[in-house]
Amino acid sequence: MDQIESVQLPEPGQLVVVRGRPFVVIDINASTLPSPATVRDNASRQHLVTLSSVEDEGLGEELCVIWELEPGALCLEKSKLPPLTAFDDPREFDAFLDAVSWGSVSSADDRALQAPFRSGVDVDDYQLDPVVRALSMPRVNLLIADDVGLGKTIEAGLVAQELILRHRVRTISIVCPSALWIVNCFGNCVAGGVSM
C-alpha cells in the first residue's frame, strides 16, 4: 500500500500510521468550537480521530488524536482489486477453492486442532488446554508448569506444532539444559512430528 501525506482526513475503516504504529480509524468527530474571527474557512476545523491498534502486541488498544496536530501521521492509500481480463479455468478455480477452504478451517477455527492428530504420541485431554489458550492469544507467551510426568514437553510440542501448522510462526527456540536436550526435548519433538 502506498503512503500519502496526512493533508487529507482519513475515513472510518482506513488504515493509518500514527506515532510509528499501524491503526485503523474507528470514528472521526469534527470540533464543535466556533472558528476564530480571523479564520473564515470551515475546512480548517480540527478533528478528533479515534483509532484502534492492529499490531499483535497492542491489538484493540485505542488512541484518540487530533488529526491536524499529530506529527507524522500517514494515511495508507486504499488498495484496489486488479481489473478482470479473463476467467480462470474451472479446474484451476476448483483447486484454488479447495485450498482456501482447507487452509481457512485450520487458521480461522480455534476449535479445530490439527497437532494432536499429526503427533506420534498419546495425548490426554488436559494436555490440549495450553494449545487452545495459545491460539486465543495475539502473541503467544505461555509458562507451562505442572507436576513431574504429566507431559509438559508434550504440551509444548503440541503448541509449537499447531502454531507452525497455522503459519503463525516459522521458527521456535527450545531452551533447556543440555542433559535434557537429547533425552527429552529431541525425542518428544520427533515423536510429536516437529522437525528440527
C-alpha positions in Angstrom: 0.0 0.0 0.0 1.2 3.4 -0.8 1.6 6.1 1.8 0.2 9.5 1.3 0.7 12.6 3.4 -1.8 13.5 6.2 -3.1 16.6 4.4 -6.4 14.8 3.9 -8.6 13.5 6.7 -8.8 9.7 6.8 -12.1 7.8 6.6 -13.5 5.3 9.1 -12.1 1.9 8.4 -9.0 3.2 6.7 -5.5 2.1 7.8 -3.2 4.9 9.2 0.2 5.1 10.8 0.4 7.2 13.9 3.4 7.5 16.1 5.1 4.8 14.1 2.4 2.2 14.7 -0.5 0.9 12.4 -4.1 1.7 13.4 -7.5 1.5 11.9 -9.8 4.6 12.1 -12.8 3.9 14.2 -14.5 7.3 14.4 -14.0 10.9 13.4 -15.5 13.9 15.2 -15.2 17.5 14.0 -14.6 20.2 16.5 -17.7 22.0 17.7 -15.8 25.0 18.9 -16.5 28.2 16.9 -13.8 29.2 14.5 -11.8 32.2 15.4 -12.9 35.5 13.8 -9.7 35.6 11.7 -10.5 32.2 10.1 -13.3 32.2 7.6 -12.7 28.7 6.2 -14.6 25.9 7.9 -12.1 23.4 6.3 -9.5 24.3 8.9 -11.6 22.8 11.6 -9.8 20.2 13.8 -10.9 16.6 14.1 -10.7 14.1 16.9 -9.9 10.8 15.4 -10.4 7.6 17.4 -8.0 4.8 16.4 -7.7 1.1 17.2 -4.4 -0.7 17.0 -3.9 -3.6 14.6 -0.5 -4.6 16.0 -0.1 -8.0 17.6 1.2 -6.6 20.9 -1.5 -3.9 21.2 -4.4 -5.4 19.3 -7.6 -3.5 20.1 -5.8 -0.7 22.1 -7.5 2.6 21.4 -5.9 6.0 20.9 -7.6 9.4 20.3 -5.6 12.1 18.4 -6.3 15.5 16.9 -5.5 14.6 13.4 -4.3 18.0 12.2 -1.9 18.4 15.1 -0.5 14.9 15.1 3.1 15.0 13.7 4.0 12.3 11.1 0.5 10.8 10.8 0.1 9.0 7.5 -2.9 7.5 5.7 -2.3 4.3 3.9 -3.9 4.6 0.4 -6.7 2.2 -0.2 -5.9 -0.8 -2.3 -7.9 -1.7 -5.4 -8.5 -5.0 -7.0 -6.8 -5.6 -10.3 -9.1 -5.4 -13.4 -10.6 -8.6 -14.7 -9.2 -9.7 -18.0 -10.3 -13.3 -18.4 -11.9 -16.1 -16.4 -9.8 -18.9 -14.8 -10.0 -22.5 -16.0 -12.8 -24.2 -13.9 -10.5 -27.0 -12.7 -7.8 -24.5 -11.5 -10.5 -22.4 -9.8 -12.0 -25.5 -8.1 -8.5 -26.5 -6.9 -8.0 -22.9 -5.6 -11.3 -23.0 -3.7 -10.4 -26.4 -2.1 -7.0 -25.0 -1.0 -8.7 -21.9 0.5 -11.3 -23.9 2.4 -8.7 -26.4 3.8 -6.4 -23.5 4.8 -9.2 -21.4 6.4 -10.5 -24.3 8.5 -7.2 -24.6 10.2 -6.4 -20.9 10.7 -9.8 -19.5 11.4 -11.4 -22.0 13.7 -9.7 -22.2 17.1 -11.6 -25.3 18.0 -10.3 -27.4 15.0 -6.9 -28.6 16.2 -4.5 -30.4 13.9 -1.5 -31.0 16.1 -3.0 -33.9 18.2 -3.8 -35.9 15.0 -0.3 -35.3 13.5 1.7 -36.2 16.6 3.1 -39.6 17.3 2.2 -39.6 21.0 -0.9 -40.3 23.0 -2.4 -37.1 24.1 -4.6 -36.7 27.2 -7.5 -34.2 27.2 -5.8 -31.8 29.8 -2.7 -31.5 27.5 -4.8 -29.7 24.9 -5.6 -26.8 27.2 -2.3 -24.9 26.5 -2.9 -25.3 22.8 -6.3 -23.7 23.0 -5.0 -20.9 25.2 -2.1 -20.3 22.8 -4.4 -20.0 19.8 -6.5 -17.4 21.6 -3.5 -15.1 22.3 -2.4 -12.5 19.7 1.2 -13.1 20.8 1.8 -16.5 22.4 3.5 -16.2 25.8 3.0 -19.4 27.9 4.5 -20.7 31.1 3.7 -24.4 31.3 4.3 -25.7 34.9 3.0 -28.9 36.3 4.0 -32.0 38.4 6.6 -34.3 37.1 5.5 -36.8 34.4 2.2 -35.0 33.4 3.5 -34.2 29.9 4.8 -30.6 29.9 7.1 -31.3 27.0 4.2 -32.9 25.0 2.1 -29.8 25.7 4.9 -27.5 24.5 5.4 -29.7 21.4 1.7 -29.6 20.6 1.6 -25.8 20.9 4.7 -25.5 18.7 3.3 -27.8 16.1 -0.1 -26.1 16.0 1.5 -22.7 15.6 3.7 -24.0 12.8 0.8 -25.7 11.0 -1.2 -22.4 11.2 1.7 -20.4 9.8 1.8 -18.2 12.9 5.5 -18.9 13.5 8.4 -20.0 11.3 11.0 -20.9 13.9 10.9 -21.9 17.6 13.7 -21.7 20.1 13.9 -24.5 22.6 15.9 -23.7 25.7 16.7 -26.4 28.2 19.7 -27.9 30.0 22.0 -29.8 27.6 21.4 -33.1 29.5 17.7 -32.9 28.8 18.1 -32.0 25.1 18.9 -35.4 23.7 16.9 -37.4 26.2 13.7 -35.4 26.5 13.3 -32.5 24.0 14.7 -34.1 20.9 12.8 -37.4 21.4 9.5 -35.8 22.1 9.7 -33.3 19.3 10.5 -36.1 16.8 7.7 -38.2 18.3 5.4 -35.1 18.1 6.1 -34.7 14.4 8.0 -31.4 14.8 11.1 -31.3 12.5 14.3 -29.9 14.0 
